[in-house]
Amino acid sequence: MEMIAEERLESLKAGLIGGLSAGLAFLITTVVNGLLLNQYFSILNINQFQLINLQFC
């Protein structure tokens, strides 16, 4: 029974490390896109045009 608990603990640690790694990679990518790439590639600036116009009036 102890083996199952140890495996669950290892799985939990691996999941936490994987989740934190994915979150950190997303954060770094967002910062790089926001600070560096928007200056040189204007197409990456999503705020300059509307993708979908939801105003029907």
BELKA-V99505 format. One record per helix or strand. SS is the DSSP state (H for helix, E for strand). FROM is the first residue (numbers start at 1). LEN is the number of residues. Records with the same first field share a line. If there is no record, write none. Layout:
# BELKA-V99505
SS->FROM-LEN  FROM-LEN
This chain:
# BELKA-V99505
H->2-39  42-3  46-3
